[in-house]
Amino acid sequence: MSGLAVSGVTHDHGARRALDEVSFRITPGRFCALLGPNGAGKSTLFSLLTRLTALQAGRIEIGGQEMTRAPRAALAQIGVVFQQSSLDPDLSVTENLRYAAALHGIWGREAGRRIGAALVRLGMAERSRERVSDLNGGHRRRAEIARALLHRPAVLLLDEPTVGLDAASRAAITAHVHDLARQGGLTVLWATHLADEVAPDDQVVVLHRGRVVLDAPARGIAPDGDLAARFLDLTAAA
């Protein structure tokens, strides 16, 4: 499978079980919302997907590469936008992206072409020379997403990417990433606790207390369109 597959992933933090037999699959070009309240295990799962934390049990396959057997090949298939910004505020947008491109072994004209294309896709071309410290939160997020796409990953992981943004910026970022999945065939895993960021055709994996309690299209989970109410029902009780 060339998208993302998580199978039987279990992870303990000491005596506490953070993830319990978590399994789901996302096909190429699909936008999947990993929907869960704070403390559900979303950040632990992202740490495992990015290999910041070692896998204890289960299997993760990214872009056809199995994480334990071929970690470098698997990691090469992903672009990541973490919850906390990691851009250098004193550098321009382009300088930040050139640095990131170099880390992936992309140099010179090829780096310039990829940076230009990524900034156009995210509506950031006119801000390429601005310092990151002068950007608002929404444009910083766009720059981070552009950076994550430079090495042409098969899978884009975003961990609570709209935290701290105003409503208009949240809507714009969500729309941009949905377009990336639809138009570019990118597999997207978007972790959030905000149901209004999910489109009717999105796949939704609801994570609660370390377990997948539902995996289905948003339209099927909430035919009336009130996904927020259904989400509360699924995660309200013990």
TIBA-987405 format. One record per residue: z, y, x of N, C-alpha, C in turn; residue in three letters. Coordinates in pm, whole numbers. Each point is the difference from the previous one (the first is absolute). Example, Ala and Ser with C-alpha at 12.3 -4.5 7.8 and 13.67 -1.06 7.14 Angstrom:
[atom [780; -569; 1319]; [0; 119; -89]; [0; 120; 90]; 'ala'],
[atom [-72; 105; -35]; [6; 119; 82]; [73; 109; -77]; 'ser'],
REM end
This chain:
[atom [0; -121; 85]; [0; 121; -85]; [0; 124; 87]; 'met'],
[atom [-84; 100; -31]; [-11; 119; 85]; [82; 119; -49]; 'ser'],
[atom [77; -17; -107]; [88; 107; -46]; [138; -15; 60]; 'gly'],
[atom [100; -11; -86]; [139; -14; 44]; [64; -112; -80]; 'leu'],
[atom [66; -93; 69]; [69; -111; -67]; [140; -13; 57]; 'ala'],
[atom [98; 1; -89]; [141; -19; 36]; [45; -126; -73]; 'val'],
[atom [52; -97; 76]; [34; -129; -59]; [141; -44; 39]; 'ser'],
[atom [87; -12; -98]; [133; -54; 21]; [84; 74; 102]; 'gly'],
[atom [-15; 130; 8]; [73; 78; 101]; [145; 20; -43]; 'val'],
[atom [90; -46; 86]; [144; 15; -22]; [60; 66; 123]; 'thr'],
[atom [89; 96; -22]; [59; 72; 113]; [145; 36; -31]; 'his'],
[atom [87; -27; 97]; [142; 30; -14]; [40; 110; 97]; 'asp'],
[atom [81; 94; -48]; [68; 96; 86]; [145; -44; 7]; 'his'],
[atom [33; -78; 102]; [134; -56; 6]; [23; -95; -116]; 'gly'],
[atom [106; 26; -76]; [32; -85; -116]; [-76; 41; -125]; 'ala'],
[atom [-72; 112; 5]; [-70; 49; -119]; [-146; -42; 1]; 'arg'],
[atom [-46; -57; -108]; [-141; -39; -12]; [-81; 119; -50]; 'arg'],
[atom [-85; 53; 86]; [-80; 118; -35]; [-128; -38; -73]; 'ala'],
[atom [-60; -113; 37]; [-122; -50; -65]; [18; -149; -25]; 'leu'],
[atom [-42; -44; -118]; [22; -138; -40]; [-128; -61; -55]; 'asp'],
[atom [-68; -79; 84]; [-123; -70; -41]; [-104; 94; -59]; 'glu'],
[atom [-27; 109; 69]; [-96; 99; -48]; [-143; -48; 27]; 'val'],
[atom [-81; -3; -105]; [-139; -44; 12]; [-89; 85; -90]; 'ser'],
[atom [-113; 45; 55]; [-105; 66; -78]; [-125; 11; 85]; 'phe'],
[atom [-114; 24; -63]; [-128; 16; 70]; [-71; 125; -52]; 'arg'],
[atom [-68; 68; 90]; [-82; 115; -37]; [-141; -23; 55]; 'ile'],
[atom [-98; 4; -85]; [-138; -22; 43]; [-60; 129; 57]; 'thr'],
[atom [-106; -11; 81]; [-63; 118; 58]; [-45; 101; -106]; 'pro'],
[atom [22; 128; 27]; [-39; 106; -91]; [95; 22; -115]; 'gly'],
[atom [114; -65; 4]; [98; 9; -109]; [113; 93; 38]; 'arg'],
[atom [43; 84; -95]; [118; 85; 17]; [116; -73; -66]; 'phe'],
[atom [101; -32; 78]; [118; -69; -51]; [122; 89; 18]; 'cys'],
[atom [70; 26; -109]; [124; 76; 6]; [117; -96; 13]; 'ala'],
[atom [75; 14; 108]; [123; -76; 17]; [110; 86; -61]; 'leu'],
[atom [34; -34; -124]; [88; 84; -80]; [141; -59; 0]; 'leu'],
[atom [96; 81; 45]; [138; -49; 2]; [97; 114; 15]; 'gly'],
[atom [119; -15; -56]; [103; 104; 17]; [48; 5; 144]; 'pro'],
[atom [73; 104; 34]; [59; 7; 133]; [88; -121; 24]; 'asn'],
[atom [-14; -60; 118]; [78; -117; 32]; [-61; -131; -44]; 'gly'],
[atom [-123; 5; -53]; [-65; -123; -49]; [-48; -91; 112]; 'ala'],
[atom [-21; 57; 119]; [-52; -77; 113]; [-136; 46; 48]; 'gly'],
[atom [-50; 111; -55]; [-133; 49; 37]; [-9; 34; 149]; 'lys'],
[atom [99; 72; 51]; [-4; 41; 141]; [14; -120; 93]; 'ser'],
[atom [81; -98; -39]; [11; -123; 80]; [-135; -70; 6]; 'thr'],
[atom [-69; -9; -113]; [-131; -64; -2]; [-98; 75; 89]; 'leu'],
[atom [2; 133; -4]; [-90; 77; 86]; [31; -20; 147]; 'phe'],
[atom [127; -13; 33]; [37; -28; 139]; [-56; -133; 48]; 'ser'],
[atom [-3; -98; -89]; [-57; -130; 34]; [-152; 7; 9]; 'leu'],
[atom [-62; 73; -91]; [-146; 12; 0]; [-51; 72; 125]; 'leu'],
[atom [79; 90; 54]; [-40; 76; 119]; [60; -57; 127]; 'thr'],
[atom [73; -108; -12]; [62; -74; 111]; [107; 83; 74]; 'arg'],
[atom [54; 101; -67]; [116; 68; 56]; [122; -91; -7]; 'leu'],
[atom [-4; -94; -94]; [103; -102; -13]; [-67; -137; 3]; 'thr'],
[atom [62; -94; 71]; [-59; -134; 13]; [13; -78; -131]; 'ala'],
[atom [-102; -75; -30]; [-2; -82; -120]; [96; -118; 17]; 'leu'],
[atom [89; -18; -94]; [96; -111; 6]; [-53; -125; -70]; 'gln'],
[atom [-61; 19; -116]; [-52; -113; -76]; [-115; 46; -88]; 'ala'],
[atom [-100; -86; -13]; [-115; 32; -82]; [-123; 30; 84]; 'gly'],
[atom [-102; 56; -63]; [-129; 21; 66]; [-59; 133; -47]; 'arg'],
[atom [-56; 74; 95]; [-71; 124; -30]; [-139; -8; 62]; 'ile'],
[atom [-102; 26; -80]; [-137; -3; 47]; [-66; 134; -33]; 'glu'],
[atom [-54; 65; 101]; [-61; 132; -17]; [-144; -3; 51]; 'ile'],
[atom [-93; 32; -88]; [-140; 1; 41]; [-46; -131; 58]; 'gly'],
[atom [53; -110; -51]; [-38; -132; 49]; [74; -46; 123]; 'gly'],
[atom [94; 80; 49]; [76; -33; 120]; [146; -28; -36]; 'gln'],
[atom [52; -112; 47]; [137; -39; -31]; [95; 68; 100]; 'glu'],
[atom [103; 67; -51]; [85; 86; 81]; [71; -74; 114]; 'met'],
[atom [53; -117; -27]; [76; -70; 103]; [-91; -58; 108]; 'thr'],
[atom [-115; -54; -39]; [-90; -63; 96]; [-82; 101; 78]; 'arg'],
[atom [-40; 107; -64]; [-88; 99; 65]; [49; 141; -33]; 'ala'],
[atom [118; 39; 51]; [58; 130; -40]; [-86; 120; 36]; 'pro'],
[atom [-61; 0; 117]; [-82; 115; 38]; [-122; 14; -91]; 'arg'],
[atom [-64; -111; -27]; [-118; 3; -88]; [39; 43; -140]; 'ala'],
[atom [115; -46; -48]; [45; 39; -133]; [33; 148; -6]; 'ala'],
[atom [73; 49; 101]; [39; 141; 2]; [-121; 92; 13]; 'leu'],
[atom [-105; -49; 68]; [-122; 81; 15]; [-70; 23; -133]; 'ala'],
[atom [36; -81; -102]; [-65; 10; -130]; [68; 100; -93]; 'gln'],
[atom [113; 58; 43]; [74; 87; -91]; [6; 144; 49]; 'ile'],
[atom [0; 92; -96]; [34; 139; 22]; [128; 25; -77]; 'gly'],
[atom [90; 82; 56]; [132; 16; -61]; [35; 147; -15]; 'val'],
[atom [54; 34; -116]; [59; 132; -22]; [146; -25; -40]; 'val'],
[atom [90; 34; 90]; [142; -22; -25]; [59; 113; -83]; 'phe'],
[atom [118; -25; -53]; [66; 100; -84]; [31; 126; 78]; 'gln'],
[atom [46; -15; 125]; [30; 115; 83]; [-123; 39; 82]; 'gln'],
[atom [-31; 128; 2]; [-116; 48; 74]; [17; -25; 150]; 'ser'],
[atom [-111; -37; 65]; [4; -22; 145]; [-106; 81; 73]; 'ser'],
[atom [-52; 103; -67]; [-93; 91; 66]; [75; 93; 93]; 'leu'],
[atom [-66; 43; 108]; [59; 99; 90]; [-22; 138; -61]; 'asp'],
[atom [106; 69; -40]; [-17; 127; -70]; [-60; 111; 86]; 'pro'],
[atom [10; -13; 133]; [-49; 105; 89]; [-148; -14; 34]; 'asp'],
[atom [-60; -111; -39]; [-142; -23; 25]; [-82; 27; -126]; 'leu'],
[atom [-127; 24; 19]; [-89; 17; -116]; [-25; -135; -65]; 'ser'],
[atom [-60; 3; -117]; [-36; -123; -70]; [-92; -85; 88]; 'val'],
[atom [-104; 62; 54]; [-95; -73; 83]; [66; -56; 126]; 'thr'],
[atom [89; 77; 61]; [68; -49; 121]; [86; -121; -32]; 'glu'],
[atom [68; 2; -113]; [77; -116; -41]; [-90; -122; -18]; 'asn'],
[atom [-115; 21; -64]; [-89; -113; -25]; [-67; -49; 128]; 'leu'],
[atom [-31; 90; 91]; [-59; -43; 128]; [99; -86; 79]; 'arg'],
[atom [126; 37; -5]; [102; -79; 68]; [8; -139; -61]; 'tyr'],
[atom [0; -6; -133]; [6; -129; -69]; [-123; -85; 31]; 'ala'],
[atom [-117; 65; 2]; [-123; -73; 31]; [6; -61; 139]; 'ala'],
[atom [52; 75; 95]; [10; -49; 138]; [90; -124; 8]; 'ala'],
[atom [107; 0; -81]; [88; -117; -2]; [-73; -125; -48]; 'leu'],
[atom [-104; 20; -80]; [-81; -112; -48]; [-121; -26; 91]; 'his'],
[atom [-7; 71; 112]; [-113; -19; 91]; [-127; 65; -46]; 'gly'],
[atom [11; 105; -81]; [-117; 72; -51]; [-6; 136; 69]; 'ile'],
[atom [-111; 27; 70]; [-6; 120; 84]; [-127; 80; -27]; 'trp'],
[atom [-4; 120; 57]; [-121; 80; 6]; [-67; 28; -133]; 'gly'],
[atom [-133; -14; 1]; [-79; 32; -119]; [35; -90; -118]; 'arg'],
[atom [27; -127; 30]; [33; -92; -108]; [130; 43; -68]; 'glu'],
[atom [98; 43; 80]; [125; 50; -58]; [-28; 122; -87]; 'ala'],
[atom [-84; 91; 50]; [-34; 120; -76]; [-67; -32; -133]; 'gly'],
[atom [-92; -98; 3]; [-69; -40; -123]; [99; -57; -102]; 'arg'],
[atom [86; -86; 48]; [95; -65; -92]; [101; 100; -55]; 'arg'],
[atom [46; 89; 85]; [95; 102; -45]; [-64; 89; -105]; 'ile'],
[atom [-122; 44; 28]; [-70; 85; -96]; [-20; -68; -133]; 'gly'],
[atom [-41; -128; 4]; [-25; -74; -124]; [130; -21; -79]; 'ala'],
[atom [109; -31; 71]; [127; -24; -67]; [52; 128; -65]; 'ala'],
[atom [-15; 114; 69]; [48; 127; -57]; [-83; 41; -121]; 'leu'],
[atom [-129; -27; 4]; [-85; 30; -117]; [43; -85; -118]; 'val'],
[atom [25; -128; 24]; [40; -91; -109]; [129; 46; -68]; 'arg'],
[atom [89; 61; 79]; [128; 43; -55]; [3; 148; -37]; 'leu'],
[atom [-117; 66; 4]; [-6; 141; -35]; [75; 90; 96]; 'gly'],
[atom [-1; -36; 129]; [77; 72; 101]; [-85; 62; 110]; 'met'],
[atom [-131; -3; -15]; [-87; 47; 108]; [26; 146; 36]; 'ala'],
[atom [25; 83; -102]; [18; 143; 25]; [136; 31; 66]; 'glu'],
[atom [88; -99; 6]; [132; 20; 61]; [15; -72; 134]; 'arg'],
[atom [-110; -44; 56]; [5; -83; 119]; [64; 70; 120]; 'ser'],
[atom [-13; 135; 7]; [53; 73; 115]; [139; 58; -24]; 'arg'],
[atom [52; -18; -120]; [132; 55; -31]; [110; -88; 61]; 'glu'],
[atom [107; 68; 42]; [115; -75; 50]; [67; -72; -116]; 'arg'],
[atom [49; -117; 27]; [66; -78; -105]; [119; 75; -58]; 'val'],
[atom [70; 75; 82]; [117; 75; -47]; [-37; 106; -103]; 'ser'],
[atom [-128; 39; -5]; [-44; 101; -96]; [-52; -60; -131]; 'asp'],
[atom [-7; -133; -8]; [-51; -66; -120]; [111; -20; -102]; 'leu'],
[atom [-38; -3; -128]; [98; -39; -102]; [14; -152; -1]; 'asn'],
[atom [95; -50; -79]; [28; -143; 1]; [-118; -85; -41]; 'gly'],
[atom [-74; 45; -100]; [-114; -77; -46]; [-109; -14; 105]; 'gly'],
[atom [-28; 110; 71]; [-103; -6; 103]; [46; -80; 121]; 'his'],
[atom [128; 2; 28]; [50; -86; 108]; [-23; -147; -34]; 'arg'],
[atom [27; -35; -127]; [-22; -139; -41]; [-148; -37; 11]; 'arg'],
[atom [-88; 91; -38]; [-144; -28; 13]; [-38; -24; 147]; 'arg'],
[atom [57; 81; 88]; [-27; -17; 143]; [49; -135; 49]; 'ala'],
[atom [116; -44; -50]; [52; -131; 41]; [-87; -114; -51]; 'glu'],
[atom [-51; 14; -121]; [-89; -102; -53]; [-130; -3; 79]; 'ile'],
[atom [-55; 117; 32]; [-120; 6; 83]; [23; -69; 133]; 'ala'],
[atom [115; 25; 61]; [34; -65; 128]; [4; -152; -15]; 'arg'],
[atom [56; -47; -111]; [14; -144; -21]; [-134; -71; -18]; 'ala'],
[atom [-106; 77; -32]; [-131; -60; -26]; [-92; 1; 122]; 'leu'],
[atom [42; 60; 110]; [-90; 20; 114]; [-55; -130; 58]; 'leu'],
[atom [80; -104; 5]; [-46; -126; 59]; [-63; -94; -102]; 'his'],
[atom [-28; 54; -120]; [-69; -72; -106]; [73; -128; -40]; 'arg'],
[atom [123; 15; -45]; [78; -118; -39]; [-51; -60; -131]; 'pro'],
[atom [34; -126; -21]; [-34; -66; -125]; [105; 27; -107]; 'ala'],
[atom [123; 28; 45]; [113; 17; -90]; [72; 129; 34]; 'val'],
[atom [33; 79; -104]; [76; 123; 18]; [136; -18; -69]; 'leu'],
[atom [107; 19; 78]; [136; -12; -51]; [62; 139; -8]; 'leu'],
[atom [57; 34; -115]; [63; 131; -17]; [139; -20; -60]; 'leu'],
[atom [102; 44; 72]; [139; -18; -42]; [53; 129; -60]; 'asp'],
[atom [12; 5; -133]; [49; 119; -70]; [-69; 127; 53]; 'glu'],
[atom [-133; 5; -3]; [-73; 109; 66]; [13; 136; -66]; 'pro'],
[atom [51; 7; -123]; [8; 130; -68]; [141; 56; -6]; 'thr'],
[atom [93; -63; 71]; [138; 50; 0]; [4; 144; 48]; 'val'],
[atom [66; 87; -75]; [16; 140; 40]; [-116; 90; -38]; 'gly'],
[atom [-105; -54; -60]; [-115; 82; -39]; [14; 50; -143]; 'leu'],
[atom [-62; 116; -28]; [2; 50; -138]; [-97; -82; -85]; 'asp'],
[atom [4; 21; -130]; [-78; -82; -93]; [-150; 7; 27]; 'ala'],
[atom [-51; 120; 30]; [-144; 15; 24]; [-42; -74; 127]; 'ala'],
[atom [81; 10; 105]; [-32; -69; 125]; [9; -151; -17]; 'ser'],
[atom [99; -46; -76]; [13; -144; -26]; [-124; -52; -70]; 'arg'],
[atom [-45; 71; -102]; [-117; -42; -76]; [-125; -3; 88]; 'ala'],
[atom [-15; 101; 86]; [-118; 7; 87]; [-3; -114; 101]; 'ala'],
[atom [114; -28; 63]; [6; -107; 98]; [-27; -135; -66]; 'ile'],
[atom [61; -21; -116]; [-22; -126; -72]; [-146; -18; -35]; 'thr'],
[atom [-65; 106; -47]; [-142; -8; -36]; [-87; -30; 122]; 'ala'],
[atom [31; 65; 113]; [-78; -23; 122]; [6; -146; 43]; 'his'],
[atom [119; -59; -3]; [13; -138; 47]; [-64; -97; -98]; 'val'],
[atom [8; 27; -129]; [-72; -83; -96]; [-151; 4; 28]; 'his'],
[atom [-52; 118; 34]; [-142; 12; 33]; [-36; -80; 124]; 'asp'],
[atom [89; -1; 101]; [-25; -77; 121]; [-16; -148; -31]; 'leu'],
[atom [84; -49; -89]; [-8; -142; -38]; [-129; -28; -76]; 'ala'],
[atom [-33; 86; -96]; [-118; -22; -84]; [-130; 13; 78]; 'arg'],
[atom [-10; 104; 81]; [-127; 31; 65]; [-18; -69; 134]; 'gln'],
[atom [111; -23; 70]; [-12; -55; 135]; [37; -146; 14]; 'gly'],
[atom [39; -65; -110]; [37; -140; 9]; [129; -25; 73]; 'gly'],
[atom [84; 103; 11]; [125; -11; 72]; [106; -68; -87]; 'leu'],
[atom [74; -92; 59]; [113; -61; -68]; [122; 90; 19]; 'thr'],
[atom [64; 40; -110]; [110; 96; 6]; [128; -60; -56]; 'val'],
[atom [108; 11; 77]; [133; -33; -51]; [81; 129; 3]; 'leu'],
[atom [35; 49; -118]; [64; 131; -18]; [141; -23; -54]; 'trp'],
[atom [101; 16; 83]; [138; -21; -42]; [55; 127; -64]; 'ala'],
[atom [59; -14; -118]; [52; 115; -71]; [106; -43; -101]; 'thr'],
[atom [78; 95; -47]; [90; -24; -114]; [-42; 86; -118]; 'his'],
[atom [-120; 61; 10]; [-48; 93; -102]; [-118; -61; -75]; 'leu'],
[atom [24; -39; -125]; [-102; -68; -78]; [-120; 89; -31]; 'ala'],
[atom [17; 132; 2]; [-112; 87; -36]; [-106; 8; 110]; 'asp'],
[atom [24; -64; 114]; [-98; -4; 107]; [-95; -119; -14]; 'glu'],
[atom [19; -80; -102]; [-76; -123; -19]; [-107; 21; -107]; 'val'],
[atom [-124; -39; 31]; [-111; 8; -95]; [-6; -128; -84]; 'ala'],
[atom [-60; 7; -119]; [-4; -117; -89]; [-63; -124; 61]; 'pro'],
[atom [-99; 18; 88]; [-69; -115; 58]; [65; -52; 128]; 'asp'],
[atom [106; 64; 45]; [66; -43; 124]; [72; -133; -18]; 'asp'],
[atom [6; -75; 109]; [91; -115; 4]; [141; 55; 22]; 'gln'],
[atom [98; -57; -66]; [139; 42; 15]; [86; -120; 37]; 'val'],
[atom [70; 13; 110]; [101; -98; 39]; [135; 67; -16]; 'val'],
[atom [80; -48; -94]; [132; 57; -23]; [103; -78; 82]; 'val'],
[atom [67; 71; 90]; [100; -60; 88]; [137; 50; -43]; 'leu'],
[atom [91; -94; -23]; [135; 37; -44]; [101; -94; 66]; 'his'],
[atom [93; 60; 73]; [104; -77; 70]; [-61; -110; 86]; 'arg'],
[atom [-107; 36; 69]; [-61; -90; 96]; [-91; -106; -56]; 'gly'],
[atom [-23; 1; -132]; [-86; -100; -63]; [-117; 67; -73]; 'arg'],
[atom [-113; -68; -2]; [-112; 44; -81]; [26; -44; -144]; 'val'],
[atom [20; 97; -89]; [28; -34; -139]; [-125; 7; -87]; 'val'],
[atom [-107; 61; 52]; [-126; 6; -75]; [-113; 37; 94]; 'leu'],
[atom [-116; -62; -19]; [-121; 29; 77]; [-117; -7; -96]; 'asp'],
[atom [-51; 117; -40]; [-104; 4; -103]; [-67; 137; 1]; 'ala'],
[atom [-116; 14; -65]; [-61; 132; -14]; [88; 92; -84]; 'pro'],
[atom [1; 128; 35]; [85; 95; -73]; [-31; 2; -148]; 'ala'],
[atom [-127; -10; -34]; [-40; 4; -140]; [59; -118; -79]; 'arg'],
[atom [12; -116; 68]; [56; -116; -65]; [152; 7; -13]; 'gly'],
[atom [64; 67; 96]; [146; 13; -5]; [42; 95; -111]; 'ile'],
[atom [-74; 109; -13]; [34; 102; -101]; [-126; 40; -77]; 'ala'],
[atom [-41; -80; -98]; [-122; 31; -77]; [5; 137; -67]; 'pro'],
[atom [122; 49; -30]; [12; 131; -64]; [-4; 114; 100]; 'asp'],
[atom [-11; -34; 129]; [-8; 102; 104]; [133; 48; 52]; 'gly'],
[atom [110; -47; -57]; [133; 45; 42]; [56; -95; 106]; 'asp'],
[atom [-61; 4; 119]; [43; -88; 108]; [142; 33; 45]; 'leu'],
[atom [37; 127; -5]; [134; 40; 42]; [108; -70; -83]; 'ala'],
[atom [-21; -5; -131]; [98; -66; -86]; [7; -149; 27]; 'ala'],
[atom [-116; -62; 21]; [-3; -144; 30]; [66; -28; 133]; 'arg'],
[atom [-22; 86; 97]; [61; -14; 132]; [153; 7; -12]; 'phe'],
[atom [48; 93; -78]; [146; 12; -21]; [56; -125; -66]; 'leu'],
[atom [-73; -54; -94]; [44; -124; -66]; [12; -116; 100]; 'asp'],
[atom [-98; -8; 90]; [-3; -111; 94]; [108; 9; 107]; 'leu'],
[atom [43; 122; 30]; [94; 20; 111]; [136; 50; -43]; 'thr'],
[atom [25; 8; -130]; [124; 60; -48]; [121; -89; 18]; 'ala'],
[atom [-14; -127; -29]; [116; -88; 0]; [11; -79; 129]; 'ala'],
[atom [105; -76; 7]; [26; -81; 117]; [-111; -103; 21]; 'ala'],
REM end
